[in-house]
């Protein structure tokens, strides 16, 4: 009885340790290796699709979905792919999942799909997805790869939503489409130059907060 | 103040020129134009200027003290000058909160974010004006027409000569018909400032007076403004000769819009213009050509502020290629 109990405790501790490891992988993607504010990858969709919070959120979620599934697939089949053709093979795998997202969004979320337009198919060449495939999924196990995709995806989604939120708030005086003050807003923030301004200042803010937290 | 022994490479310049003295001279040179605008646009012009200057100076002080953590240097008057220039580039009836946003952008983004005076790539006042022009297109193009009543707050609005001209040309009229028409204007009015426009740009005569003062005090050299005027005159002159029915004459272009204000006071900013005279001429030709191109083919009737901003971006490149010959170099 006692031995069995001890074994249970040790499995629970072991499981907890594994859980902790996975959570750390996820947190790393959100904070320490945030793709937008720290790695500065995938700038094209970041700047182009964040004219409102809802656009940023949907772009982030679509990319997260592709990231998780492509990471999983590549971690499973990665060892079978010859080194010389690995990048084209990754692209084919990623393109397959992007097509799935594209068709799903066209079917169920036609409004957002038409707003995001070309940027959904362009997830194929989003360097975040390829970078995680190359630098993480190809070298790690299936479970870790899914959690890495989840973490990086969440980090990307949060960053894009926040950026979209700030731009929409300043540029249209509204939050998730809900108008706070009547009037046109500072239109520049909805336009392309506003994306650069907002991104730059959010990046400063993010790194200031990060520095303070690391000091503690 | 404790004395410091400063060791630095030559050349060693001994002069009593300080930033404060230069900035003060530019502000004095702007006073005639400011006076004319208060005369024509009344208390509104005063209010806009007050808000703009206060926000610029206040924000500069706060950011220098708490963000850059350098001793606040608002007494060098550069922030006050930015505020004044920005205000002179706005229509007088503009809501005051928009003025405050523009001033905050000019100082916070275009100046302090780049490291403060001396490090800014773009002229803060121009950057602030363009930010407002793109952000609030309606408020920024509702030009109150000049009246000589001091408290004329309900002045009617109208278009600037450039906008009237662009609109008229699109309707198939000739420049002469437009100037003689219902919304017409004379060169005399353009010289003294009885036209619609940003309130500092309307009186060409007052601005030229400021130019003369700056030359007299040796604050600026004649190269940049004169080259801009010449370029604009030649460029528009050629088009005028080719097709007089579609192109107003060079005099109209020189007297209209923000050309004088921009060429004399904004393009000559020390920080954002080339260091040598040869570079300055290249820079000024660029501004002149871009201004005419935007005026003739662009979506906006006036192009001088965009032209200055674009050419500001090329200044580091010009400085890199146009260098003085070193002693002994062939």
Interface residues (C-beta under 8 A of the other chain):
Chain A: X184 X186 X187 X188 X189 X191 X193 X197
Chain B: X101 X109 X131 X134 X135 X136 X137 X138
